[in-house]
């Protein structure tokens, strides 16, 4: 049986965001998520989850990542979360932000100093064409400058489409302003708010038939407390939740991921492997005709609870058949009589 490992614990602490970007897969905004509502993890729950995660053997490395929505709208709580993660033994600690709080260089440097003192080692800054109407690029420049002064690593997390490319964003920065800054680029996907706002013709990508996500997993807690094996769209479905931290231990949610045959198939073989079963079950017409990535495909499958329930029943039956066959095998190998003592 293949082992299950996670690269990080991801804490999505809020659904709210000060921006309302057109491509947001979480559909976040000032009033919460258009899809998920206005959820928020309390500080007490977050601290308990971090403590439980510190004891998980499936969590390799030592990384805690906080995101939203825009988690920095609760800045003081963030400092407590980072400090607690460091106290529990995590050493690679960071967050995603749109940099709205870096109003000036002085503000950015003061807060980056405080963040570094709390244990933060990196920040991922979301910025691209879709963020520009909400976040002045000057604030991103303030943050990249402050990070250099305080030793915090910075990655710009950008998205592109056929209509909007990297040069469009990089024109907002000088070469000097990007010194020691990593840039990570992905393509937009028609998920969440993007399902309605993005023209499918502008979306790059296609699904690789044999792609799976087993090396890219992040143990994710959503603002409503649900536990997921990743944070790239699966966390916007109800059907892939493997527990809830408000009434389940984190280790029990991970055990479900390790033993649920459907989830194991999804993780270790890939969402494309489910398509034949979906067709056999008569649900093929429920899916979109094309997908931009395996994350897009995964979301498309599991956003439909009826399709997800049918898949889970199918794999539970297969799991029962395998277990029954195993019992019959070991029973057949048992001796029929008792040896004399």
C-alpha positions as CSV (number, residue, x, y, z in Angstrom):
1,X,0.0,0.0,0.0
2,X,1.4,3.4,-1.0
3,X,2.1,5.8,1.9
4,X,0.4,9.1,2.2
5,X,2.5,12.2,2.9
6,X,1.8,15.9,3.1
7,X,4.3,18.7,2.4
8,X,2.6,21.2,4.7
9,X,-0.3,22.0,7.0
10,X,-2.4,24.7,5.3
11,X,-4.7,26.7,7.5
12,X,-7.4,28.6,5.6
13,X,-8.4,30.8,8.5
14,X,-11.0,33.1,6.8
15,X,-13.2,33.2,3.8
16,X,-13.2,37.0,3.8
17,X,-10.9,39.0,1.6
18,X,-10.6,42.8,1.1
19,X,-10.4,42.1,-2.7
20,X,-12.9,40.4,-4.9
21,X,-10.8,39.2,-7.8
22,X,-12.6,37.9,-10.9
23,X,-10.6,34.6,-11.1
24,X,-10.6,33.7,-7.4
25,X,-11.1,29.9,-7.1
26,X,-12.5,30.4,-3.5
27,X,-14.8,33.2,-4.7
28,X,-13.6,35.2,-1.7
29,X,-14.6,38.8,-1.0
30,X,-15.4,41.4,1.7
31,X,-18.5,39.4,2.9
32,X,-16.9,36.0,2.6
33,X,-17.0,33.4,-0.1
34,X,-19.8,33.4,-2.6
35,X,-19.7,29.6,-2.4
36,X,-18.5,28.7,1.0
37,X,-20.0,31.5,3.1
38,X,-18.3,33.6,5.8
39,X,-16.4,31.0,7.7
40,X,-13.6,31.6,10.2
41,X,-11.4,29.4,12.3
42,X,-11.1,30.6,15.8
43,X,-7.6,31.1,17.2
44,X,-8.2,28.4,19.8
45,X,-9.1,25.8,17.1
46,X,-6.1,26.8,15.0
47,X,-3.7,26.4,17.9
48,X,-5.1,23.0,18.7
49,X,-4.9,21.9,15.1
50,X,-1.2,22.9,14.9
51,X,-0.5,20.9,18.1
52,X,-2.2,17.8,16.6
53,X,-0.4,18.3,13.3
54,X,3.0,18.3,15.1
55,X,2.4,14.7,16.0
56,X,1.4,13.4,12.5
57,X,4.0,11.2,10.9
58,X,2.4,11.8,7.5
59,X,3.3,15.5,7.7
60,X,6.9,15.5,6.3
61,X,9.1,18.5,6.7
62,X,8.2,21.2,9.1
63,X,6.0,23.6,7.3
64,X,2.9,25.6,8.3
65,X,1.2,27.8,5.8
66,X,-1.7,30.3,6.6
67,X,-4.0,31.5,3.9
68,X,-7.6,32.7,3.3
69,X,-9.4,34.6,1.8
70,X,-7.0,37.2,3.1
71,X,-5.8,36.0,6.5
72,X,-3.9,39.3,7.3
73,X,-7.2,41.1,7.9
74,X,-6.8,39.5,11.3
75,X,-3.1,40.6,11.7
76,X,-2.7,40.2,15.5
77,X,-4.1,36.7,15.4
78,X,-1.7,35.9,12.6
79,X,1.2,36.8,14.9
80,X,-0.1,34.4,17.5
81,X,-0.6,31.6,15.0
82,X,3.0,32.0,13.7
83,X,4.4,32.1,17.2
84,X,2.5,29.0,18.2
85,X,3.6,27.1,15.1
86,X,7.2,27.9,16.0
87,X,6.6,26.9,19.6
88,X,5.2,23.5,18.4
89,X,8.4,22.8,16.5
90,X,7.6,24.0,13.0
91,X,10.5,25.8,11.3
92,X,9.2,26.7,7.8
93,X,6.4,29.1,8.5
94,X,4.6,31.4,6.1
95,X,1.4,32.7,4.6
96,X,-0.3,34.0,1.4
97,X,-1.2,37.6,1.2
98,X,-2.1,40.3,-1.3
99,X,0.1,42.8,0.5
100,X,-2.8,45.3,1.2
101,X,-1.2,46.0,4.6
102,X,2.1,47.2,3.2
103,X,0.8,50.8,3.0
104,X,4.3,52.3,3.2
105,X,7.8,51.1,3.4
106,X,7.8,51.9,7.1
107,X,4.6,50.0,7.7
108,X,5.9,47.0,5.7
109,X,9.3,46.9,7.4
110,X,7.7,47.2,10.9
111,X,5.3,44.4,10.3
112,X,7.9,42.2,8.5
113,X,10.2,42.6,11.5
114,X,7.4,41.5,13.8
115,X,6.5,38.6,11.5
116,X,10.1,37.4,11.4
117,X,10.3,37.6,15.2
118,X,7.2,35.4,15.4
119,X,8.9,32.8,13.2
120,X,7.8,33.7,9.7
121,X,10.4,32.6,7.1
122,X,8.5,33.4,3.9
123,X,5.5,35.1,2.4
124,X,3.7,34.3,-0.9
125,X,2.3,37.5,-2.4
126,X,-0.6,37.1,-4.8
127,X,-0.4,39.6,-7.6
128,X,-1.4,39.6,-11.2
129,X,-3.8,41.3,-13.7
130,X,-6.8,40.3,-11.6
131,X,-5.5,41.7,-8.4
132,X,-4.5,45.1,-9.9
133,X,-7.9,46.7,-9.6
134,X,-7.9,46.1,-5.9
135,X,-4.3,46.2,-4.7
136,X,-1.9,49.0,-5.7
137,X,1.3,47.4,-7.0
138,X,3.2,50.0,-4.8
139,X,2.2,48.0,-1.8
140,X,3.7,44.8,-3.3
141,X,6.8,46.8,-3.9
142,X,6.8,48.0,-0.3
143,X,6.6,44.5,0.9
144,X,9.3,43.1,-1.3
145,X,11.6,45.9,-0.1
146,X,10.8,45.3,3.5
147,X,11.3,41.6,3.2
148,X,14.8,42.1,1.9
149,X,15.6,44.3,5.0
150,X,14.3,41.7,7.4
151,X,15.3,38.4,5.8
152,X,11.9,37.1,5.0
153,X,11.8,35.2,1.7
154,X,9.3,36.5,-0.9
155,X,7.6,34.7,-3.7
156,X,5.2,36.5,-6.1
157,X,2.4,34.1,-6.9
158,X,1.0,35.1,-10.3
159,X,-1.6,33.8,-12.7
160,X,-1.7,34.1,-16.5
161,X,-4.1,33.4,-19.3
162,X,-4.0,33.6,-23.1
163,X,-5.0,37.3,-22.7
164,X,-2.9,38.3,-19.8
165,X,0.8,37.4,-19.5
166,X,3.8,37.9,-17.2
167,X,5.2,41.0,-18.9
168,X,1.9,42.8,-18.1
169,X,2.6,42.4,-14.4
170,X,6.4,42.7,-14.5
171,X,6.0,46.1,-16.1
172,X,5.0,47.3,-12.6
173,X,8.4,46.5,-11.2
174,X,12.0,47.6,-11.8
175,X,14.7,44.9,-11.9
176,X,16.1,46.2,-8.6
177,X,12.7,45.8,-7.0
178,X,12.7,42.1,-7.9
179,X,16.1,41.3,-6.4
180,X,15.9,38.1,-4.3
181,X,12.3,37.7,-5.2
182,X,11.0,34.3,-6.5
183,X,8.3,34.3,-9.1
184,X,5.9,31.4,-9.3
185,X,3.4,31.3,-12.2
186,X,0.4,29.2,-12.8
187,X,-2.5,29.4,-15.2
188,X,-6.0,30.5,-14.2
189,X,-8.7,27.9,-14.0
190,X,-12.4,28.4,-14.4
191,X,-13.1,27.4,-10.8
192,X,-15.0,29.3,-8.2
193,X,-15.8,32.8,-9.3
194,X,-13.6,32.1,-12.4
195,X,-16.2,29.6,-13.6
196,X,-18.5,32.5,-14.4
197,X,-16.0,35.4,-15.1
198,X,-13.3,33.7,-17.3
199,X,-13.8,33.1,-21.0
200,X,-12.9,29.4,-21.4
201,X,-11.1,30.3,-24.7
202,X,-8.5,32.3,-22.7
203,X,-7.7,29.5,-20.3
204,X,-4.4,27.6,-20.9
205,X,-3.8,23.9,-20.2
206,X,-5.1,20.4,-20.6
207,X,-5.2,17.4,-18.3
208,X,-2.4,14.9,-18.5
209,X,-4.0,11.5,-18.6
210,X,-1.6,9.9,-16.1
211,X,-1.1,12.8,-13.7
212,X,-1.6,12.5,-10.0
213,X,-1.1,14.7,-7.0
214,X,0.5,12.3,-4.4
215,X,3.7,14.3,-4.2
216,X,2.0,17.7,-4.0
217,X,-0.4,17.2,-1.1
218,X,-1.0,19.8,1.6
219,X,-3.1,18.8,4.6
220,X,-5.7,21.6,4.5
221,X,-8.2,23.0,7.0
222,X,-10.9,25.2,5.5
223,X,-12.5,28.1,7.4
224,X,-15.5,25.9,8.3
225,X,-13.2,23.3,9.8
226,X,-13.4,20.7,7.1
227,X,-10.2,18.7,6.4
228,X,-8.9,18.0,2.9
229,X,-5.9,16.3,1.3
230,X,-5.1,19.5,-0.7
231,X,-5.9,23.1,-1.2
232,X,-6.2,23.6,-4.9
233,X,-9.9,23.3,-5.5
234,X,-10.7,20.1,-3.6
235,X,-11.2,22.4,-0.6
236,X,-14.1,24.0,-2.3
237,X,-16.1,20.8,-2.4
238,X,-18.1,19.2,0.4
239,X,-17.7,15.7,-0.8
240,X,-13.9,15.4,-0.4
241,X,-14.0,16.5,3.2
242,X,-12.5,13.8,5.4
243,X,-13.6,15.2,8.8
244,X,-14.0,18.4,10.6
245,X,-11.7,19.8,13.3
246,X,-14.6,21.0,15.4
247,X,-15.5,17.5,16.2
248,X,-12.8,15.2,14.8
249,X,-9.2,14.6,15.6
250,X,-6.9,15.5,12.8
251,X,-5.3,12.0,12.9
252,X,-8.7,10.4,12.3
253,X,-9.3,12.6,9.2
254,X,-5.8,11.5,7.9
255,X,-6.7,7.9,8.6
256,X,-9.8,8.2,6.4
257,X,-7.6,9.5,3.6
258,X,-5.2,6.6,4.0
259,X,-8.0,4.0,4.0
260,X,-10.8,5.3,1.8
261,X,-10.4,3.5,-1.6
262,X,-11.8,6.3,-3.6
263,X,-9.5,9.0,-2.1
264,X,-6.5,6.7,-2.5
265,X,-7.4,6.2,-6.2
266,X,-7.7,10.0,-6.6
267,X,-4.4,10.8,-4.9
268,X,-2.2,8.0,-6.1
269,X,-3.5,7.3,-9.6
270,X,-5.1,10.6,-10.4
271,X,-8.6,12.1,-11.2
272,X,-8.4,11.0,-14.8
273,X,-8.6,7.4,-13.6
274,X,-12.1,8.1,-12.3
275,X,-13.5,9.1,-15.7
276,X,-14.1,5.5,-16.9
277,X,-16.0,4.7,-13.7
278,X,-18.0,7.9,-13.9
279,X,-19.0,7.0,-17.5
280,X,-19.9,3.5,-16.4
281,X,-22.1,4.9,-13.7
282,X,-23.9,7.1,-16.2
283,X,-22.7,10.5,-15.0
284,X,-20.3,11.5,-17.8
285,X,-22.6,14.2,-19.1
286,X,-22.3,15.9,-15.7
287,X,-18.7,16.9,-16.3
288,X,-17.3,19.7,-18.3
289,X,-16.0,18.7,-21.8
290,X,-12.4,20.1,-21.1
291,X,-10.3,20.8,-18.0
292,X,-7.3,23.0,-17.6
293,X,-5.5,20.9,-15.0
294,X,-5.9,17.9,-12.8
295,X,-7.0,20.3,-10.0
296,X,-9.8,21.6,-12.3
297,X,-10.8,18.1,-13.1
298,X,-10.8,17.1,-9.5
299,X,-13.0,20.1,-8.6
300,X,-15.4,19.4,-11.5
301,X,-15.9,15.8,-10.3
302,X,-16.4,16.4,-6.6
303,X,-18.4,19.6,-6.7
304,X,-21.3,17.4,-7.8
305,X,-22.3,15.5,-4.6
306,X,-24.4,13.0,-6.5
307,X,-21.4,12.0,-8.7
308,X,-19.2,11.9,-5.7
309,X,-21.7,9.7,-3.7
310,X,-21.9,7.3,-6.7
311,X,-18.1,7.1,-6.9
312,X,-17.7,6.5,-3.2
313,X,-20.3,3.7,-3.3
314,X,-18.6,2.1,-6.2
315,X,-15.2,2.1,-4.5
316,X,-16.6,0.9,-1.2
317,X,-18.1,-2.1,-3.1
318,X,-14.7,-2.8,-4.7
319,X,-13.0,-2.5,-1.3
320,X,-15.5,-4.9,0.3
321,X,-14.9,-7.4,-2.6
322,X,-11.2,-7.2,-2.1
323,X,-11.6,-7.8,1.6
324,X,-13.9,-10.7,1.1
325,X,-11.6,-12.3,-1.4
326,X,-8.7,-11.9,1.1
327,X,-10.6,-13.5,3.9
328,X,-11.5,-16.4,1.5
329,X,-7.9,-16.8,0.6
330,X,-6.5,-17.0,4.1
331,X,-9.4,-19.3,5.2
332,X,-8.5,-21.7,2.3
333,X,-4.9,-21.7,3.5
334,X,-5.7,-22.7,7.0
335,X,-5.1,-26.4,8.0
336,X,-8.2,-28.5,8.2
337,X,-7.2,-30.6,11.2
338,X,-5.4,-30.2,14.5
339,X,-1.9,-31.6,14.9
340,X,-1.3,-33.8,17.9
341,X,0.6,-32.2,20.8
